[in-house]
Amino acid sequence: MKINIQEIWEELKSVLSGSTIDALLPPILFVIINGMFGLDAAVITALGLAVVLGILRLFRKQSWGYALGGILGVGVAAGLALLTREAASYFIPAMITSAVLVLAALFSNLIGKPLAAWVSHLTRGWSLSWFWRRDVKPAYREVTWFWALFFALRLGLQITLYLQGEASTLAWANTLLGWPVTIFVLVASYVYGIWRLQKLG
């Protein structure tokens, strides 16, 4: 089993073709506008951008699910910021996402059905029975522990910055620990998984 660069690229494209831009741009714009013009203007601008991105996706005949999901995600985040009158509250959904991923990784390993195996099954389309083989599952279990550690560290940083009310720092931390670091984690997981499967025979 060899490391296939083309396969890594194809899997990354499937990830990045989703709601990446929708997830990156609104929070950055929210923080910038909040610092310049205040919370209300930041909320309106972020929502406006989400709607524009959603319309562009529909105009390009992309999935309406991504378009609607982006608008709803920004709407919930903006609503929390308005409700609490705290800019940092915009990032509560991101913290909830991190917490859910930590729990999903831990729970899936505890029941013997590693999250990494499910993700690989969805992206590759291989039979689930292959992932549960005794000479295969350890690799996916170990990758899942790695994911759990990453998401736990991200959650810890998010909570710390949120409690400090550091909306600007939290925005940049979410951005850097979002897709950029997630891409690194996925590539590292793939490389480790191939190596581990070779060791398992």
N, C-alpha and C positions, 0 to 999 in steps of 0.2 A: 504494500500500500504506500504510494508516494504522495507527497504534497503537490497538489494541483493548483497552480496560481490562477488559471482560468476559472476553476471551480470556486475559489475564494472570491474572485471578482464577480462572478455571476450571483453568488449568495449575497454579497454586499449590495449589488445593484437592486436585488429584490427587496432589501431592507430600505435602501435610500430612495427607492421609487415611491415610497409611501408618503407619510405626512411629515417628512423631515423639515422642509422649508416652513410649513405651517407651525411646527413646534419651535423653530429657532427664532424667526423674525418677530412675532408679536411680543414675547417677553422682553427682548432687547429694546424694541421701540417703546414699550411700556415704561421701562426704567428711565430711558433717555427723556421722554416727554414728562414723566413724573418729576424728574429733577429740574426741568426747565419751566413747566407750566402748572404742575400740581396733579393731584390724583384724578380728579374728574376728567381733565383733558387726556391723561394717560389712558384711562379706561375707554373713552370714546375712540381714541386713536387706535388702540389695540383691537377693539371690536371692529372698527372700520377696516383695518388691514385684514383681519380674519375673513370678513365678508368678501373683500376684493379677491383674496386668494381663493376662496371657495368658488366665486363666480368664474375666475380664470380656469379653475380645474374643470368646471362644468362646460365652459366654452371650448376647452381642449378635449372634451369628451372623455375625461378621466373619471375614475370612480367617484360617484356621488357620496359614497360612504366617507372618503377622505375629506371631501369638501364640507359635509355636514359635521363630521367629527372635529375638524379644526375649529369651526365656528362655535360648536357647543363647548369645546374645551376652553377656548378663550372666554366664552360667556360665563362659564362657572368660575374661572379664576378671577375674572374682572368683578363678578358679583360678590365674591368673598372679600375682595379688596375694598369694594364700596361698603359692604355690610360692616366691616370692622374699622373702616377708615384707616387702614394700615396697608401701605404698598407691599410689604413683605407677605401679606396674606394671599397675594396673587399666586404665590408659589406653593400654597398648601396642596393643590392637586398633584404637583410633582413629588411632594413628600409622601403623599398617600400611595402614589404609583411605586415609589421605591420600597415602601413598607410592604405592599402587596407582593412585589417581586421577591423580597427577602423571605416572606412567609411561604410563597409558592415554591421557592427553591428548597427551603428546609423541609416542608411537608412532603414534597414529591420524593425527596431522598429518604425520608423516614418511612414512607410506605413502599419504597423499593421501585418507584417509577420516576426516575430522574427527569427534571424539567428539561435539561439539555437534550435528552432523547426525544421528548415530545416536540421540541423546536426543530430538531434535525429531521424528524419524521414529517413535519409539516412542510419544510423547505425542500427536502429531497424526495419525499413520496415513497420511501422504503417502508416495507411492512413492519408494523410495530413488534411483531414476534422476533424479528432480528435484533432489535435493540434490547430485548429482555433476555437474550442469551447470556449464560454465565461467563462466557469468554469475551463478551462485548460490553455488558452493562457497567462493569467497574470504570471504564473510561468515561462514560457519560455521568456516572455518579460523582467522580472526582471533578469533572468540569462544572457540574452543578454546585459543588461546594465552593469552587472558585467564584462562580457567579454570586452565590449567597454572600460571600465575604465582600465582594465589590459593591453590591447593592447596600449592604449594611454600612460600609464605610461612607458611601454617598449619602445615605439617610442620616447618619450621625452628623456629617458636615452640614447638611441642609437644616436639620433641627437646630444646631448651634447657631448658624447665621440667622435663622428665623427668630430665635429667642432674643438675639441681639438687635433685631430690627434692621439688619443690614440688607435692605432690598437690592441695592445695586450690586453688592458683592455676591448675594445669593443668585442674582440673574446670571452673572458671569460664571459662577460655579456650576449652575445648572446647565449652562450652554457648553462649557468645557467637559463636564462630567456626563453630558448627554451623548450626542452622536459621536463627537471626536473620540472620547475614551471608550464608548461602547463599541465602535469599530475596532479599536485596538483589542478589546476584550474578546470580540468575536473571532478575530484573526488568531489571537493567541490560543483561544479555545480549540480552533480548528487544527492548528499545528500540534498542540499538545495531544488532542484526541487521536490524530493520525499516529503520532509516536507511541502513544499508550496502546493503541490497538495492535501495533506491530509487536510490542512487548508481550501482549496477551496472546499473540499467535493467531 
